Amino acid sequence: MSDQELAALAGAAEIVTTSEQTEASEATENTEGQVSDQPAEGETPEDKTKSQVRRERREQQRQREQQEAAETARKLADAEARLGRIKAAAQAIQEPKESDFTDSFEFVAAKAAFQAHKMAAKMHENEVQGEITAAEQARQQADLARAQERQRDYVEAIPEARARYADFDQVISVAMRSDVVSPAVADMVLDSERPHDLAYHLGKNPDVARAISQLNAVQAARELGRIEAQISLPRAQPTTAPAPIRPVRGASSATPNPENMTADEFAAWRAKGGTFKT
């Protein structure tokens, strides 16, 4: 084995650990772009209805969730790419064979360099794998927090739903059955803009709910979106305005004018009972 190959093998560990160093961790979380929970200038909380406040709060929460999800996805992709490069670099260097050396001292040195490389690569691999595990756990915790927030919003708005639907509790008890609405679809309902109205619709139409529960996630979300769009349309309001005046249409045959009749026409008209108006 040449001196160049020995030098490359001896420096392998240093190459792995220095070329794959991660950037310095952020000391503080970036909160730039988040929407403030404070009311606008000149506006008091009393100026808004409870539903408006909830909608604004949910929109703010959605924005935060999107930012956090994007950052977590970026970190996961970066860590997984680095892990792949580390493994590829470790596999690129083969364990030295004694048969390739004529000098036993050179073989011992090459063997030591290989072991050092192997140990350093494993340590770096474990470090990056820890980053991946931490990012996945953060995502799971964020999903759990989002689900809890949706549930709190739902419970908080139940009195308003009861005011809209006199049989809300009775109908919702049907929608809460797992044989009517699957847990996956129930999560989608909670994550919608009108969860109470959507749940009420499914409870009123259990056959529709069961059919949607049999669809895959993409199809189910599409169907729920279509239903939500329908129930979000403004309802036609009854009106007490008088019916529009219909224009008077002429009869199929206009009343003849005796002044324009011929003698024969006048005689026929009189024979049929035609009279003059005074």
Contacts in CASP RR format, 6 or more apart in sequence:
PFRMAT RR
TARGET T0000
AUTHOR 0000-0000-0000
METHOD contacts of the structure
MODEL  1
MSDQELAALAGAAEIVTTSEQTEASEATENTEGQVSDQPAEGETPEDKTK
SQVRRERREQQRQREQQEAAETARKLADAEARLGRIKAAAQAIQEPKESD
FTDSFEFVAAKAAFQAHKMAAKMHENEVQGEITAAEQARQQADLARAQER
QRDYVEAIPEARARYADFDQVISVAMRSDVVSPAVADMVLDSERPHDLAY
HLGKNPDVARAISQLNAVQAARELGRIEAQISLPRAQPTTAPAPIRPVRG
ASSATPNPENMTADEFAAWRAKGGTFKT
1 96 0 8 1.000
1 100 0 8 1.000
1 101 0 8 1.000
1 106 0 8 1.000
1 110 0 8 1.000
6 106 0 8 1.000
6 109 0 8 1.000
6 110 0 8 1.000
6 113 0 8 1.000
9 93 0 8 1.000
9 96 0 8 1.000
9 110 0 8 1.000
9 113 0 8 1.000
9 114 0 8 1.000
9 117 0 8 1.000
10 109 0 8 1.000
10 110 0 8 1.000
10 113 0 8 1.000
11 113 0 8 1.000
11 117 0 8 1.000
12 93 0 8 1.000
12 113 0 8 1.000
12 114 0 8 1.000
12 116 0 8 1.000
12 117 0 8 1.000
13 113 0 8 1.000
13 116 0 8 1.000
13 117 0 8 1.000
13 119 0 8 1.000
13 120 0 8 1.000
13 121 0 8 1.000
14 120 0 8 1.000
15 89 0 8 1.000
16 86 0 8 1.000
16 89 0 8 1.000
16 90 0 8 1.000
16 117 0 8 1.000
16 120 0 8 1.000
16 121 0 8 1.000
16 124 0 8 1.000
17 120 0 8 1.000
17 124 0 8 1.000
20 82 0 8 1.000
20 85 0 8 1.000
20 86 0 8 1.000
20 89 0 8 1.000
20 124 0 8 1.000
22 82 0 8 1.000
22 128 0 8 1.000
22 131 0 8 1.000
33 63 0 8 1.000
33 67 0 8 1.000
34 60 0 8 1.000
34 63 0 8 1.000
34 64 0 8 1.000
34 67 0 8 1.000
35 59 0 8 1.000
35 60 0 8 1.000
35 63 0 8 1.000
37 57 0 8 1.000
37 60 0 8 1.000
39 45 0 8 1.000
39 47 0 8 1.000
39 48 0 8 1.000
45 53 0 8 1.000
48 56 0 8 1.000
50 156 0 8 1.000
50 157 0 8 1.000
50 160 0 8 1.000
51 157 0 8 1.000
51 160 0 8 1.000
54 153 0 8 1.000
54 156 0 8 1.000
54 157 0 8 1.000
55 193 0 8 1.000
57 153 0 8 1.000
58 153 0 8 1.000
61 146 0 8 1.000
61 149 0 8 1.000
65 142 0 8 1.000
65 146 0 8 1.000
68 142 0 8 1.000
69 139 0 8 1.000
69 142 0 8 1.000
72 135 0 8 1.000
72 138 0 8 1.000
72 139 0 8 1.000
72 142 0 8 1.000
75 131 0 8 1.000
75 135 0 8 1.000
76 132 0 8 1.000
76 135 0 8 1.000
76 136 0 8 1.000
76 139 0 8 1.000
79 128 0 8 1.000
79 131 0 8 1.000
79 132 0 8 1.000
79 135 0 8 1.000
80 132 0 8 1.000
82 128 0 8 1.000
83 125 0 8 1.000
83 128 0 8 1.000
83 129 0 8 1.000
83 132 0 8 1.000
86 121 0 8 1.000
86 124 0 8 1.000
86 125 0 8 1.000
86 128 0 8 1.000
87 121 0 8 1.000
87 125 0 8 1.000
89 121 0 8 1.000
90 117 0 8 1.000
90 118 0 8 1.000
90 121 0 8 1.000
90 122 0 8 1.000
90 125 0 8 1.000
93 114 0 8 1.000
93 117 0 8 1.000
95 111 0 8 1.000
95 114 0 8 1.000
96 107 0 8 1.000
96 110 0 8 1.000
96 111 0 8 1.000
96 114 0 8 1.000
98 104 0 8 1.000
98 107 0 8 1.000
100 107 0 8 1.000
101 107 0 8 1.000
101 110 0 8 1.000
147 187 0 8 1.000
147 190 0 8 1.000
150 190 0 8 1.000
150 191 0 8 1.000
150 195 0 8 1.000
151 190 0 8 1.000
153 195 0 8 1.000
154 190 0 8 1.000
154 195 0 8 1.000
154 196 0 8 1.000
157 196 0 8 1.000
158 168 0 8 1.000
158 196 0 8 1.000
160 196 0 8 1.000
161 168 0 8 1.000
161 196 0 8 1.000
161 197 0 8 1.000
161 200 0 8 1.000
162 168 0 8 1.000
162 169 0 8 1.000
164 196 0 8 1.000
164 197 0 8 1.000
165 171 0 8 1.000
165 200 0 8 1.000
168 196 0 8 1.000
168 200 0 8 1.000
171 200 0 8 1.000
171 203 0 8 1.000
171 204 0 8 1.000
172 199 0 8 1.000
172 200 0 8 1.000
172 203 0 8 1.000
174 180 0 8 1.000
174 203 0 8 1.000
174 204 0 8 1.000
174 206 0 8 1.000
175 181 0 8 1.000
175 189 0 8 1.000
175 199 0 8 1.000
175 200 0 8 1.000
175 202 0 8 1.000
175 203 0 8 1.000
175 206 0 8 1.000
175 209 0 8 1.000
176 186 0 8 1.000
179 210 0 8 1.000
180 202 0 8 1.000
180 203 0 8 1.000
180 206 0 8 1.000
180 209 0 8 1.000
180 210 0 8 1.000
180 213 0 8 1.000
181 189 0 8 1.000
181 199 0 8 1.000
181 202 0 8 1.000
181 203 0 8 1.000
181 209 0 8 1.000
181 213 0 8 1.000
182 213 0 8 1.000
184 213 0 8 1.000
184 217 0 8 1.000
184 220 0 8 1.000
185 202 0 8 1.000
185 209 0 8 1.000
185 212 0 8 1.000
185 213 0 8 1.000
185 220 0 8 1.000
185 224 0 8 1.000
188 220 0 8 1.000
188 221 0 8 1.000
188 224 0 8 1.000
189 195 0 8 1.000
189 198 0 8 1.000
189 199 0 8 1.000
189 202 0 8 1.000
189 224 0 8 1.000
192 198 0 8 1.000
192 224 0 8 1.000
192 225 0 8 1.000
192 228 0 8 1.000
193 228 0 8 1.000
193 232 0 8 1.000
194 228 0 8 1.000
194 231 0 8 1.000
194 232 0 8 1.000
197 228 0 8 1.000
197 231 0 8 1.000
197 232 0 8 1.000
198 224 0 8 1.000
198 227 0 8 1.000
198 228 0 8 1.000
198 231 0 8 1.000
201 208 0 8 1.000
201 227 0 8 1.000
201 231 0 8 1.000
202 208 0 8 1.000
202 209 0 8 1.000
202 212 0 8 1.000
203 209 0 8 1.000
208 227 0 8 1.000
212 220 0 8 1.000
212 223 0 8 1.000
212 224 0 8 1.000
213 220 0 8 1.000
215 223 0 8 1.000
256 265 0 8 1.000
256 269 0 8 1.000
258 266 0 8 1.000
258 269 0 8 1.000
258 276 0 8 1.000
261 269 0 8 1.000
END
